[in-house]
Amino acid sequence: MDFSPYKSPDIAERALSRPCRELDDDDIGPYAGSATLTVGGPDDYKYFLPRILELSVTSGAWIGADPPIVADHLVRADWHKWSTEQQSAVQHFFDEVYGWSVGAPVDSVAPADLWLCGNLLLDKEPSGLLSIWRGNDSPEAAYRLAEFRSSWADSFKRNERPPFWADLSARSWEAVVTWLLDPATKQQIEAALAHVADEDRWVLDQTLDLIASEMRQ
């Protein structure tokens, strides 16, 4: 692989050190964060993509495994010009993992809002994605929603976009903001209070207090 002279050759060497399916986090993590930017090109990223996607769900403790980063690299790799079969595989993966992440056990996968962002960066229709989350009445979905709502509080005050969301289309951004500020968000969190684990309830309570404070202002 080609790489920037400002990058260590070890990054490419480790990524190429063994068959793709055998690479672990330490092997592929440094490459995945810089892929298509300072290490390797679009064809290289397509080669490593299946393993990057796999590790993004099973471990993924590195920035290149974050769904919005993967989506950004896909755009840079012109994934819309790939074969129909390859495009379909990417779309199916993002759809399935997002749907699972919404109600997945806490800390078992990257936050659902990051999978939502990744899907939207790949030009998915926002209404369908948002309805999946709203329609999930599990306490896990409410917990993740509470985390999402709280994490955006400061951004709302400053009227700016949080990290990862800057490249979203205006239409998708407005759809997410409208959905998150809808009274149904508060209702979904409240409905889960009696069902969420005791050690996790404080996250919901904190978010509801935040929403109440915003409504008083």
C-alpha positions in Angstrom: 0.0 0.0 0.0 1.0 3.6 -0.6 1.2 5.7 2.5 2.1 9.2 3.5 5.8 9.8 4.4 4.5 11.3 7.7 2.9 7.9 8.6 4.9 5.0 10.0 5.3 2.1 7.5 4.4 -0.2 10.4 0.8 0.7 9.8 0.7 -0.8 6.3 3.0 -3.7 7.3 0.8 -4.8 10.2 -2.3 -4.6 8.1 -0.7 -6.8 5.5 1.0 -9.1 8.1 -1.5 -12.0 7.7 -4.7 -13.0 5.9 -7.4 -10.4 6.3 -9.8 -12.6 8.3 -7.1 -13.2 10.9 -6.3 -9.6 11.6 -7.1 -8.4 15.1 -7.7 -4.9 16.5 -4.1 -4.1 17.0 -3.3 -5.1 13.4 -6.0 -3.2 11.6 -6.9 -0.4 13.9 -4.1 2.0 13.0 -4.8 1.5 9.3 -8.6 1.8 9.5 -8.4 5.2 11.1 -6.2 6.6 8.3 -7.5 4.6 5.4 -8.0 6.4 2.0 -6.6 9.5 3.6 -2.9 8.9 4.4 -2.6 5.1 4.1 -3.8 3.1 1.1 -6.5 3.9 -1.5 -10.1 2.9 -2.3 -9.2 -0.7 -3.5 -7.2 -1.3 -0.3 -10.2 -0.2 1.8 -12.5 -2.5 -0.1 -10.2 -5.4 0.6 -10.1 -4.7 4.3 -13.7 -3.7 4.7 -15.2 -7.1 5.6 -12.8 -7.5 8.5 -13.3 -3.8 9.6 -17.0 -4.3 9.6 -16.8 -7.5 11.6 -14.6 -6.0 14.2 -16.7 -2.9 14.4 -19.4 -5.1 15.9 -17.4 -7.6 17.9 -14.8 -5.3 19.4 -14.0 -2.1 17.6 -12.0 -0.2 20.2 -10.4 2.1 17.7 -11.6 5.2 15.8 -11.7 3.5 12.4 -14.4 1.2 13.7 -16.8 4.0 14.5 -19.7 3.8 12.1 -19.5 7.4 10.9 -15.8 7.0 10.1 -16.5 3.8 8.2 -19.2 5.6 6.3 -16.9 8.5 5.5 -14.2 6.1 4.2 -16.8 4.3 2.1 -17.8 7.6 0.5 -14.1 8.4 -0.2 -13.7 4.9 -1.7 -16.6 5.6 -4.1 -18.6 2.7 -2.8 -21.6 3.8 -5.0 -19.5 2.7 -8.0 -19.0 -0.8 -6.6 -20.9 -3.8 -8.0 -24.6 -4.1 -7.1 -23.8 -7.1 -4.9 -21.1 -5.3 -3.0 -23.3 -2.2 -2.4 -26.1 -4.4 -1.3 -23.9 -6.1 1.2 -22.8 -2.8 2.7 -26.3 -1.5 2.9 -27.6 -4.7 4.5 -24.9 -4.7 7.1 -25.5 -1.1 8.2 -29.3 -1.7 8.3 -29.0 -4.9 10.3 -26.5 -3.6 12.9 -28.4 -0.3 13.4 -31.6 -2.2 14.0 -29.8 -4.5 16.5 -27.9 -1.7 18.2 -31.1 0.2 19.1 -32.1 -2.5 21.6 -28.8 -4.2 22.2 -27.6 -4.7 25.8 -25.8 -1.7 27.2 -22.1 -1.5 26.3 -22.4 -4.4 23.9 -21.9 -2.4 20.7 -21.2 1.1 19.5 -24.0 3.5 20.5 -27.1 3.3 18.3 -26.8 7.0 17.5 -23.4 6.4 15.8 -24.9 3.6 13.7 -27.8 6.0 12.8 -25.3 8.6 11.8 -23.3 6.1 9.7 -26.5 5.1 7.9 -27.5 8.7 7.2 -24.0 9.5 5.8 -24.6 6.7 3.3 -27.7 8.6 2.2 -30.3 6.4 3.9 -33.8 7.7 4.3 -34.0 9.2 7.9 -37.7 8.6 8.5 -37.5 4.8 8.3 -34.4 4.7 10.5 -35.9 6.9 13.2 -39.2 5.0 13.2 -37.2 1.8 14.0 -35.9 3.4 17.2 -39.2 5.0 18.1 -41.0 1.7 17.6 -38.6 -0.2 19.9 -40.2 -0.2 23.4 -37.4 -2.1 25.1 -35.7 -0.5 28.2 -32.4 -0.8 26.3 -33.7 1.4 23.4 -34.9 4.0 26.0 -31.6 3.9 27.7 -29.7 4.5 24.5 -32.2 7.2 23.6 -31.6 9.0 26.9 -27.9 8.9 26.4 -28.3 10.3 22.9 -30.6 13.1 24.0 -28.3 14.1 26.9 -25.2 14.0 24.7 -26.7 16.6 22.4 -27.9 19.1 25.1 -24.8 21.3 24.9 -24.9 21.3 21.1 -28.5 22.4 21.1 -27.5 25.3 23.4 -24.7 26.4 21.1 -26.8 25.7 18.0 -24.0 23.5 16.4 -23.6 20.0 15.3 -21.9 17.4 17.5 -18.8 15.5 16.3 -19.5 13.1 13.4 -22.7 14.8 12.3 -21.2 17.8 10.5 -21.3 16.2 7.0 -25.0 15.2 7.2 -27.3 16.7 4.7 -29.5 19.5 5.9 -32.6 17.4 5.4 -31.3 14.5 7.5 -30.0 16.8 10.2 -33.3 18.5 10.5 -35.1 15.2 10.6 -33.0 13.9 13.5 -33.2 17.1 15.5 -37.0 17.2 15.1 -37.3 13.6 16.1 -35.1 14.0 19.1 -36.9 17.1 20.4 -40.3 15.6 19.8 -42.4 15.0 23.0 -42.4 11.3 22.0 -38.8 11.1 23.1 -39.7 12.1 26.6 -42.6 9.7 26.6 -40.4 6.8 25.4 -37.9 7.4 28.1 -40.6 7.7 30.8 -42.3 4.5 29.7 -39.1 2.6 30.4 -38.5 3.8 33.9 -40.2 0.9 35.6 -38.4 -1.6 33.5 -34.8 -0.4 33.2 -32.1 -2.0 35.5 -31.7 -0.1 38.8 -28.1 0.7 38.1 -29.0 2.3 34.8 -32.1 4.3 35.9 -30.0 7.4 36.7 -29.3 7.9 33.0 -33.0 8.1 32.3 -33.7 10.3 35.3 -30.9 12.7 34.3 -32.2 13.1 30.8 -35.8 13.7 31.9 -34.5 16.3 34.4 -32.6 17.9 31.5 -35.7 18.0 29.3 -37.8 19.4 32.1 -35.2 22.2 32.6 -35.2 23.0 28.9 -39.0 23.3 28.9 -38.9 25.8 31.8 -36.5 28.1 29.9 
